[in-house]
Amino acid sequence: MFPNLTAPQKAAGFYLIALSMSTVLALIVPSEDGAALFGMFSPLVAVLVMLLVVTPDGRRREHWRSLGVHRLGLRSWPVAMLLPTAILVVGYLVAAAAGLAGFDLGAMAETDVVGDFVVGLAITVVLGLGEEIGWRGYMLPLVRQRLPRGGALVVGFLHGVWHLPLFLLTGYLAGIPGSPLVIIPVFLVTLTAAGAVYAWLRDRSGSVWSVVLMHQTFNTVNEAVMRGATLSVPVAFTYTTGETGVVTTALVIAVAFGVSGMVQHHRGGVRAPAEVTV
C-alpha cells in the first residue's frame, strides 16, 4: 500500500490501470463488441484496485461516499434525459434539412422506445456505472484538487483517449462511414466538452447516477432514431450528427460554455475528502 500518495498520483494510478485494461482487452478479445463490453468495467476495476489495494482509502466510509453512488439525484434526472435528447434532435433535423438522411417516423414509432429505455436503464446500472464511477466518481474530484477550473475538461479528454485502444486496435470503426482521421478528433473534442457538462450535472445532483442516466439516454435515443433513418450521404451524415458529428460537437461545446460557471460555484460541487493529501 501507498498511504501518502498525492491526489494527482492517485488520479494517474487510476488512469494507468483503466487505460492498460482497455488496451489489453482490445488486443486479446476477438470481438470488438466484446472488447467494448468488458472495457466498460475497466474504470470500476481501477477504482476498486486503487481503494482496496494501492491506497488505504477504502477503509474510510467518506471515500466511498465521495464516489457519488449513495444518492440518486432524482431532481436532475429530467435534465439528464432531456438535454442529450434535445442535442440529438437538433443534429438530426440539420441532417434532414441538408438532405443527408430521411427519417421514417412510422418505423421509429413501431419501436418500443419506452421499453427500450427501461431495459437500457437496467443495463446501464451495471455497464454505465462501470464507467462513470471511475471518471466522474473517482477521478474528477482528485483532478479538481490541482485543476479546479479545468479539471472537468481534462477528465473529459482522458475519458476520450481511453476509447482509443478500442478504436485503433479493433475493427470497431469499420462499421462507421468516414475516415478515422476525422471521426476520432471530433469524438475527442466532443467528449472533452462533455466533461464539463457531466461535471456540472454531477455537481448539481451530488450523484453519479444522473451522469450515468445522461449517457444511457443519449445511446437509447440515438439507436431509436437510427432505426428509422435512411442515409443518402452516409459519410456526410457521420460527420454532421450523432456521436461523431460536428453539429453534436458544436452543441455540446455551447452547453459546456453555458454551464461552466456553475461547475465551479454550485454548492453541491464534487469535492475530494479532506483527508486526501495534495
C-alpha positions in Angstrom: 0.0 0.0 0.0 1.0 3.6 -0.6 -0.8 5.7 2.1 0.9 9.0 1.2 0.0 9.3 -2.5 -1.0 12.8 -3.6 -4.3 13.5 -5.4 -2.5 13.7 -8.8 -0.7 10.4 -8.2 -3.9 8.7 -7.3 -5.6 10.0 -10.4 -2.6 8.9 -12.5 -2.6 5.5 -10.9 -6.3 5.1 -11.6 -6.0 6.2 -15.2 -3.0 3.9 -16.0 -4.9 0.9 -14.7 -8.0 1.7 -16.7 -6.2 2.5 -19.9 -4.0 -0.5 -19.6 -7.0 -2.8 -19.2 -8.7 -1.1 -22.2 -5.6 -1.8 -24.3 -5.2 -5.4 -23.2 -8.9 -6.1 -23.8 -8.7 -4.6 -27.3 -5.7 -6.9 -28.1 -6.9 -10.2 -26.6 -10.7 -10.2 -27.0 -11.6 -11.5 -30.5 -14.7 -9.4 -30.9 -14.7 -5.6 -30.9 -18.1 -5.7 -29.3 -16.8 -8.0 -26.6 -13.8 -5.7 -26.0 -16.2 -2.7 -25.7 -18.4 -4.5 -23.3 -15.7 -5.8 -21.0 -13.8 -2.5 -21.3 -16.7 -0.6 -19.7 -15.8 -2.3 -16.5 -12.2 -1.2 -16.5 -12.8 2.1 -14.7 -14.7 0.4 -12.0 -12.0 -2.2 -11.6 -9.4 0.5 -11.5 -11.3 2.3 -8.7 -11.5 -0.9 -6.6 -7.8 -1.6 -7.1 -6.9 2.0 -6.0 -9.2 2.0 -3.0 -8.6 -1.6 -1.8 -5.1 -2.4 -2.9 -2.9 0.6 -3.8 -4.1 3.0 -1.1 -5.8 2.5 2.3 -8.7 4.9 1.3 -11.2 2.1 1.1 -11.1 1.8 4.8 -12.8 5.1 5.2 -16.6 5.5 4.6 -16.2 9.0 3.3 -14.0 7.9 0.4 -16.7 5.5 -0.8 -19.4 8.3 -0.3 -17.3 10.7 -2.4 -17.9 8.4 -5.4 -21.5 9.7 -5.6 -23.3 6.4 -5.5 -25.1 7.0 -2.2 -27.5 9.5 -3.7 -29.9 9.0 -6.7 -30.1 12.7 -7.6 -33.7 12.3 -8.8 -34.2 16.1 -9.3 -31.6 16.1 -12.0 -33.0 13.1 -13.9 -35.3 15.2 -16.2 -32.3 17.3 -17.2 -30.2 14.2 -17.7 -32.8 12.8 -20.1 -33.9 16.0 -21.9 -30.5 17.6 -22.6 -29.0 14.8 -24.7 -32.3 14.2 -26.4 -32.5 17.9 -27.5 -28.9 17.8 -28.8 -29.6 14.7 -30.9 -32.9 16.0 -32.3 -31.3 19.3 -33.4 -28.5 17.4 -35.1 -30.8 15.1 -36.9 -33.0 17.9 -38.1 -29.9 19.6 -39.5 -29.0 16.4 -41.3 -32.6 16.1 -42.7 -32.7 19.7 -43.8 -29.4 19.2 -45.6 -30.7 16.2 -47.5 -28.2 13.8 -45.8 -30.9 11.5 -44.5 -34.5 10.8 -44.3 -36.4 9.6 -41.2 -39.3 7.2 -41.2 -41.4 8.3 -38.2 -43.6 5.3 -38.6 -40.6 2.9 -38.3 -39.5 4.8 -35.2 -43.0 4.7 -33.7 -43.1 1.0 -34.2 -40.1 0.5 -31.9 -40.7 0.2 -28.2 -38.9 3.3 -27.2 -40.2 3.3 -23.6 -39.5 -0.4 -23.3 -36.0 0.0 -24.7 -35.4 2.9 -22.4 -36.4 0.9 -19.3 -34.3 -2.1 -20.4 -31.4 0.2 -21.3 -31.6 1.8 -17.9 -31.4 -1.5 -16.1 -28.4 -2.4 -18.2 -26.8 0.9 -17.6 -27.0 0.3 -13.8 -24.3 -2.3 -14.4 -22.5 -1.1 -17.5 -22.8 2.7 -17.4 -21.9 2.9 -13.7 -18.8 0.8 -14.5 -17.5 3.8 -16.5 -18.8 6.8 -14.5 -17.9 5.6 -11.1 -14.3 6.0 -12.4 -14.4 9.2 -14.4 -16.8 11.4 -12.5 -16.9 9.5 -9.3 -13.2 8.9 -8.5 -11.0 10.8 -10.9 -12.8 14.1 -11.2 -12.6 15.1 -7.5 -8.9 14.2 -7.5 -8.0 16.2 -10.7 -10.0 19.2 -9.4 -7.8 19.5 -6.4 -4.9 20.5 -8.7 -7.0 22.0 -11.5 -10.3 23.4 -10.0 -11.2 25.2 -13.2 -10.0 22.9 -16.0 -10.2 19.6 -14.3 -13.6 18.7 -15.8 -12.2 19.2 -19.3 -9.1 17.2 -18.5 -11.1 14.3 -17.3 -13.4 14.5 -20.4 -10.4 14.4 -22.7 -8.8 11.5 -20.9 -12.1 9.7 -21.0 -12.0 10.1 -24.8 -8.4 8.9 -25.0 -9.4 5.8 -23.0 -11.5 4.8 -26.0 -8.6 4.9 -28.5 -7.3 1.3 -28.0 -10.8 0.1 -28.9 -10.9 2.4 -32.0 -7.3 1.7 -33.2 -6.7 -1.9 -32.2 -10.0 -3.5 -33.3 -12.4 -3.2 -36.2 -14.8 -1.1 -34.1 -14.7 1.9 -36.5 -15.1 -0.3 -39.6 -18.9 -0.1 -39.5 -18.9 3.7 -39.3 -18.8 5.5 -42.6 -16.0 8.0 -42.8 -12.3 8.4 -42.0 -10.9 7.8 -38.6 -8.8 10.9 -39.1 -12.0 12.9 -38.9 -14.1 10.7 -36.6 -11.5 10.4 -33.8 -10.6 14.1 -33.4 -14.3 15.1 -33.5 -15.1 12.4 -30.9 -12.3 13.6 -28.6 -13.4 17.2 -28.8 -17.0 16.2 -28.1 -16.1 14.1 -25.0 -13.7 16.9 -23.8 -16.5 19.4 -23.8 -19.0 16.8 -22.5 -16.7 16.5 -19.5 -17.8 20.0 -18.4 -21.4 19.1 -18.8 -21.1 15.8 -16.9 -19.2 17.6 -14.1 -22.0 20.2 -13.9 -24.6 17.5 -13.7 -22.5 15.7 -11.0 -22.3 18.9 -9.0 -26.0 19.7 -9.5 -27.2 16.3 -8.3 -24.4 15.3 -5.9 -24.8 11.9 -7.6 -23.0 9.9 -10.3 -26.3 8.2 -11.3 -27.5 11.3 -13.1 -24.4 11.2 -15.3 -25.0 7.5 -16.0 -28.5 8.3 -17.0 -27.4 11.0 -19.4 -25.1 8.5 -21.1 -27.9 6.0 -21.4 -30.4 8.5 -22.7 -28.1 9.6 -25.5 -27.5 6.0 -26.6 -31.1 4.9 -26.4 -32.5 8.0 -28.3 -29.7 7.7 -30.9 -30.4 4.0 -31.5 -34.2 4.6 -31.7 -33.8 7.4 -34.3 -31.3 5.4 -36.4 -33.8 2.5 -36.7 -35.9 4.8 -38.9 -33.1 6.6 -40.7 -32.3 6.2 -44.4 -28.9 7.7 -45.2 -28.5 9.3 -48.6 -24.9 10.5 -48.0 -23.6 8.2 -45.2 -20.1 9.8 -44.8 -21.5 13.4 -44.7 -24.2 12.2 -42.2 -21.5 10.7 -39.9 -19.6 14.0 -40.0 -22.7 16.0 -39.3 -24.6 14.4 -36.5 -24.8 11.6 -34.0 -21.8 10.9 -31.7 -19.3 11.7 -34.4 -20.9 14.8 -36.0 -19.7 18.4 -35.8 -23.2 19.6 -35.1 -23.3 17.5 -32.0 -19.8 18.8 -31.1 -20.9 22.4 -31.5 -24.0 21.9 -29.4 -22.1 20.2 -26.6 -19.5 22.9 -26.6 -22.2 25.5 -26.4 -23.8 23.7 -23.4 -20.4 23.4 -21.8 -19.8 27.1 -22.0 -23.3 27.7 -20.6 -22.7 25.6 -17.5 -19.0 26.2 -17.0 -19.6 28.9 -14.3 -22.0 26.6 -12.4 -19.5 23.8 -12.3 -17.1 25.8 -10.1 -19.6 27.6 -7.9 -22.5 25.2 -7.3 -23.0 24.5 -3.6 -23.1 20.7 -4.2 -19.8 20.7 -6.1 -17.8 17.5 -6.2 -15.0 17.6 -3.6 -12.5 15.0 -2.6 -12.3 14.1 1.0 -10.4 16.5 3.2 -8.0 13.7 4.3 -6.6 13.3 0.7 -3.1 14.8 0.6 -2.3 17.2 -2.2 
